[in-house]
């Protein structure tokens, strides 16, 4: 249950202060913030935003929109169905945070506050004015004194939405994914650590504000109503990404993200549905990659054969599935920490074995630590994925070709996950995850179903591994470790599933994208990436333990204390009183 704070400043004045501050923050993005172009983004131009100023402009507009919507401005009520001022506060905090981050970064990198132009001081003051006005609004607050209402749902249900024609709802869904594509593209194209950090700050507060305003709940209702349209729009937006790029610089990152995300979805079957803690899952990606490398015509392969595309992919998937059965059969009778230790050992055994199959300490199969290099590009029906091709006047490079191929494989993996998860087998996996003893007492063959989950997860990882081998041209044992400074590895894969949301489809996709992209962009934190990752992990587990996109059941379990107590029926109350 939440209550509202009593504002110190009268409500009309607080609304005016917030709106004026938001307008001034937006306008300040068109002023020069520094005199030199040495700072990334060129913030010296008056009349046109650049770099981090675009983020301040976006956050200021969002604050103004939510402030006007929460005050009941006609025509803007759709932006804040909950009418909560907490959403306005979150947007104002985001605007102040990204603005002052920019000002501090300018001062640190250029050597002092003297490098700030008057436009920078205007931006800092305006963002604080908007924040002061938002703090003066009546905010929902928990009785324990914490402003938990900032991020948690309000106790009050959203008012009924106005019914729209089906075509209008479909257009809204398409527009939402188009905006999402633009936001993702902006983050990938962000050059420099400063711009990407500002992007993360703005995106985090914007998502929190829109969630608190109730707008995302409305959009979620539309996507649930038009599920097929939503799925098609999501993959259409993903397929349009290469066409928005002028080079393969960031498409190479995108294809690796898809490989990482697909493997995370396979692990989600093992961990998220069946509840099996697998710490050596990266080995199945390596099995598929090595199997494809050996049969794809590499001069370094001792087999000296070259399978067509479909046969190479099938070989990687089948070999990985066989390894999953072979490893799972003797180990899946273990539970909990014991199973985790055994799977961790399997991951290390795989890496050491690949190192030892070098012709000296063992048969010459994998060339040891040198791996299998010069893996040729895939050819599908005469289409060479290693060459640039023109589609509709837009040239798609090598990584764009592999991106589109990997997107098709991701669609297949998502389809498999959704079908299996909603099937009788999927429900049995969930039962095993919740309580294996109780599930077996109800007639579920726990060992057989766990082995099936292990084999299916390994098969999906092996499929992704076959593409990874051709994308990277070479396969080495050092690519498949438990933990390293950069993903993919077993630790980051498990983190992607847990942070994204176990048992869901979009959760691991979002988690894998974040955990792969952030280290790539924040190269200046190379010596402290694991420290930053640990701190972020602690904060997220404290704020949102169910993950970024949680399963509904797990979300209720984690926040059981926040669910209002149900009224006790009269009969039960009378019985209790009589007792």
Rosetta blueprint (number, residue, H / E / L):
1 X L
2 X E
3 X E
4 X E
5 X L
6 X L
7 X L
8 X L
9 X L
10 X L
11 X H
12 X H
13 X H
14 X H
15 X H
16 X H
17 X H
18 X H
19 X H
20 X H
21 X H
22 X H
23 X H
24 X H
25 X H
26 X H
27 X H
28 X H
29 X L
30 X L
31 X L
32 X L
33 X L
34 X E
35 X L
36 X L
37 X L
38 X L
39 X L
40 X L
41 X L
42 X L
43 X L
44 X L
45 X L
46 X L
47 X L
48 X L
49 X L
50 X L
51 X L
52 X L
53 X H
54 X H
55 X H
56 X H
57 X H
58 X H
59 X H
60 X H
61 X H
62 X H
63 X H
64 X H
65 X H
66 X H
67 X H
68 X H
69 X H
70 X H
71 X L
72 X L
73 X L
74 X L
75 X L
76 X L
77 X H
78 X H
79 X H
80 X H
81 X L
82 X L
83 X L
84 X L
85 X H
86 X H
87 X H
88 X H
89 X H
90 X H
91 X H
92 X H
93 X H
94 X H
95 X H
96 X H
97 X H
98 X H
99 X H
100 X H
101 X H
102 X H
103 X H
104 X H
105 X H
106 X H
107 X H
108 X H
109 X H
110 X H
111 X L
112 X L
113 X H
114 X H
115 X H
116 X E
117 X L
118 X H
119 X H
120 X H
121 X H
122 X H
123 X H
124 X H
125 X H
126 X H
127 X H
128 X H
129 X H
130 X H
131 X H
132 X H
133 X H
134 X H
135 X H
136 X L
137 X L
138 X L
139 X L
140 X E
141 X E
142 X E
143 X L
144 X L
145 X L
146 X L
147 X L
148 X H
149 X H
150 X H
151 X L
152 X L
153 X L
154 X L
155 X L
156 X L
157 X L
158 X L
159 X L
160 X L
161 X L
162 X L
163 X L
164 X L
165 X L
166 X H
167 X H
168 X H
169 X H
170 X H
171 X H
172 X H
173 X H
174 X H
175 X H
176 X H
177 X H
178 X H
179 X H
180 X H
181 X H
182 X H
183 X H
184 X H
185 X H
186 X H
187 X H
188 X H
189 X H
190 X L
191 X L
192 X L
193 X H
194 X H
195 X H
196 X H
197 X H
198 X H
199 X H
200 X H
201 X H
202 X H
203 X H
204 X H
205 X H
206 X H
207 X H
208 X H
209 X H
210 X H
211 X H
212 X H
213 X H
214 X L
215 X H
216 X H
217 X H
218 X H
219 X H
220 X H
221 X H
222 X H
223 X H
224 X H
225 X H
226 X L
227 X H
228 X H
229 X H
230 X H
231 X H
232 X H
233 X H
234 X H
235 X H
236 X H
237 X H
238 X H
239 X H
240 X L
241 X L
242 X H
243 X H
244 X H
245 X L
246 X L
247 X L
248 X L
249 X L
250 X L
251 X H
252 X H
253 X H
254 X H
255 X H
256 X H
257 X H
258 X H
259 X H
260 X H
261 X H
262 X H
263 X H
264 X H
265 X H
266 X H
267 X H
268 X H
269 X H
270 X H
271 X H
272 X H
273 X H
274 X L
275 X L
276 X L
277 X L
278 X L
279 X L
280 X L
281 X L
282 X H
283 X H
284 X H
285 X H
286 X H
287 X H
288 X H
289 X H
290 X H
291 X H
292 X H
293 X H
294 X H
295 X L
296 X E
297 X L
298 X L
299 X L
300 X L
301 X L
302 X L
303 X L
304 X L
305 X L
306 X E
307 X L
308 X L
309 X H
310 X H
311 X H
312 X H
313 X H
314 X H
315 X H
316 X H
317 X H
318 X H
319 X H
320 X H
321 X H
322 X H
323 X H
324 X H
325 X H
326 X H
327 X H
328 X H
329 X H
330 X H
331 X H
332 X L
333 X L
334 X L
335 X L
336 X H
337 X H
338 X H
339 X H
340 X H
341 X H
342 X H
343 X H
344 X H
345 X H
346 X H
347 X H
348 X H
349 X H
350 X H
351 X H
352 X H
353 X H
354 X H
355 X H
356 X H
357 X L
358 X E
359 X L
360 X L
361 X L
362 X L
363 X L
364 X E
365 X L
366 X L
367 X L
368 X H
369 X H
370 X H
371 X L
372 X E
373 X L
374 X L
375 X L
376 X L
377 X L
378 X L
379 X E
380 X E
381 X L
382 X L
383 X E
384 X E
385 X L
386 X L
387 X L
388 X L
389 X E
390 X E
391 X E
392 X L
393 X L
394 X E
395 X E
396 X E
397 X L
398 X H
399 X H
400 X H
401 X H
402 X H
403 X H
404 X H
405 X H
406 X H
407 X H
408 X H
409 X H
410 X H
411 X H
412 X H
413 X H
414 X H
415 X H
416 X H
417 X H
418 X H
419 X H
420 X H
421 X H
422 X L
423 X L
424 X H
425 X H
426 X H
427 X H
428 X H
429 X H
430 X H
431 X H
432 X H
433 X H
434 X H
435 X L
436 X H
437 X H
438 X H
439 X H
440 X H
441 X H
442 X L
443 X L
444 X L
445 X L
446 X H
447 X H
448 X H
449 X H
450 X H
451 X H
452 X H
453 X H
454 X H
455 X H
456 X H
457 X H
458 X H
459 X H
460 X H
461 X H
462 X H
463 X H
464 X H
465 X H
466 X H
467 X H
468 X H
469 X H
470 X H
471 X H
472 X H
473 X L
474 X L
475 X E
476 X L
477 X H
478 X H
479 X H
480 X L
481 X L
482 X L
483 X L
484 X L
485 X L
486 X L
487 X L
488 X L
489 X L
490 X H
491 X H
492 X H
493 X H
494 X H
495 X H
496 X H
497 X H
498 X H
499 X H
500 X H
501 X L
502 X L
503 X L
504 X L
505 X L
506 X H
507 X H
508 X H
509 X H
510 X H
511 X H
512 X H
513 X H
514 X H
515 X H
516 X H
517 X H
518 X H
519 X H
520 X H
521 X H
522 X L
523 X H
524 X H
525 X H
526 X L
527 X L
528 X L
529 X H
530 X H
531 X H
532 X H
533 X H
534 X H
535 X H
536 X H
537 X H
538 X H
539 X H
540 X H
541 X H
542 X H
543 X H
544 X L
545 X L
546 X L
547 X L
548 X L
549 X L
550 X L
551 X L
552 X H
553 X H
554 X H
555 X H
556 X H
557 X H
558 X H
559 X L
560 X H
561 X H
562 X H
563 X L
564 X L
565 X L
566 X L
567 X L
568 X L
569 X L
570 X H
571 X H
572 X H
573 X H
574 X H
575 X H
576 X H
577 X H
578 X H
579 X L
